[in-house]
Amino acid sequence: MEIAVYLAPEHLEVLRNLGQFYVDTTNFPPGIEYAKKCYSIAEKLSDKIFDNHMIIRGMMYAGGCNEEVKELIDRQESLLESFIKESPINLGTSISLMRLYNSSFFFPYVQDSPVTNVRLRHQVAKVCQANMEDSHKEEVKKYRQRLSTLQGTKSLGKPLKIGYVSHCLKRHSVGWIARWLFEYHDRDKFEIYAYLVAAKNRNDPLQQWYVNKVNKAYKYGIIGAEITEQIYEDEIDILIDLDSSTLTNTCGIMALKPAPIQVTWLGWDASGIPTVDYYIADPYVLPDDAQDYYSEKIWRLPQTYVAVNGFEVGVPSIRREDLNIPSDAVIYFSIQKGPKYNPQMLRLQMKILQDVPNSYFLIKGFGNEDFLNESIIDVAEKEGIDRKRLKFTDRVPFEEIHRANLGIADVVLDTYPYNGATTTLETLWMCIPMVTRVGEQFAARNSYTMMINAGITEGIAWSDEEYVEWGIRLGKDENLRQQISWKLRKSRQTAPLWNARQFTLEMEKAYQQMWEKYIEGGS
């Protein structure tokens, strides 16, 4: 790629691919510079949107949500507003069109503004939808003709065909969590299909587990134009998208609507794509008024939108003596990736450390994060915290080791406005007290719903002040920490979060009710 840049120094796709490669391998400075160069020479509005997104991505992974990132987010919002106003219809099936689906991906990391974030996502998706339908007229016509013949004709007695499409059914957060639904699905009432994106040459034991678990599985490359047609040929009744906006190719599949009912679950917040009918939630993970600004129909399960029967745990690779942390010290642990860090939350976390003597802050590393580490140290020193009280752990090769390493923590400190999700499940499974700051958006309420569904309210904060208060209290009160740990251990036999079989029954009931509404002509 460097040779290609030498030969074509202003070729946008060459620059973009090289920039993304550097960021993906945690060599952030050149990655960011290539993204900035792309933005400076791009002429089309759609290109500028993508290139600004790439700058944001590089900077957030390098150093979290700093002031420069916030300015870039403001610029992105302005670019997207211009794009929505123009609503071009000549984008065809270009890469530029597909990239637009996740052009506001980092907004929830920066601002807890669900009305703004969800509205922008939906309006951009509407423009993309118009372009997709314009460039796929024949496919859209064919798919819609089949859908129009189903209502009122298909028997309720036959097994429903459920299709799951994702690039994450592997050793990935989604893969670890979704497996319980696949484990407990009623094979007499449902036929299960898996459409595995970017899986063709992947050697992954968990992916193979999924392949063995379903009625039929298909492995595709990263660009799978044939996926949509296969879903149509399989006559899938309900298609479940596990990627949302995290993979734009999946967005393109959902936009063409090859199945009568389309649902988003688990992988991220709702995508805003007009052809997605339902978004799976629960009573806690979205506010009561969320339907006012979501385009999808929110389908709230009665207790929790996710449940697992547990996680595999390996042998820890870190110990207190290796980190020069005294055996009687209190360890606060943060286990989130770079984009979830922001100076405001770090300042709150430093206030906690200030008030808890003999406490340390342990931060999990994700590759070469020297820039992020320096940003954290800078905030800490400005708040009067000796950098010796900050400890950075190395990346570990397997999730089982990561979960074992959680055991070193006395208290896990969550991030805001983007909480943990899988990491929260793992923390609770390891019976470790945690502090979370609850917000308004989906990303700011994941830990809240999981803690409630694990039977825990201690550590749930509704303001910055409460976050600090809970952090200090849990750090100083060893008995309280032990009580919470005991409650979490007992919850494994009673709590909805750990009852994947019951959760599967609730998901299956939702599928059946969705289908009944559809064939009766409802929505």
Buried (B, 14 or more C-beta within 10 A) or exposed (E): BEEBBEEEEEBBEBBBBBBBBBBEEBBBEBBBBBBBBBBEBBEEBBBBBBBBBBBBBBBBBBBBBBEEBBEBBEBBBEBBEEBBEEEEEEBEBBBBBBBBBBBBBBBBBBBBBBBBBBBBBBBBBBBBBBBBBBBBEEBBEBBEEEBEEBEEEBEEEEBBBBBBBBBBBBBBBBBBBBBBBBEBBEEEBBBBBBBBBBBEEEEBEBBBBBBEBBBBBBBBBEEBBEBBBBBBEBBBBBBBBBBBBBBBBBBBBBBBBBBBBBBBBBBBBBBBBBBBBBBBBBBBBBBEEBBEBBBBBBBBBEBBBBBBBEBEBBEBBBEBEEBEBEEEBBBBBBBBBBBBBBBEBBBBBBBBBBBBEEBBBBBBBBBBBBBBBEBBBBBBEEBEBEEEBBBBBEEBEEBBBBBBBBEBBBBBBBBBBBBBBBBBBBBBBBBBBBBBBBBBBBBBBBBBBBBBBBBBEBBBBEEBEBBBBBBBBBBBBEEBBEEBBEBBEEBBEEBBBBBBEBBBEBBBEBBBEBBEBBBEEEE
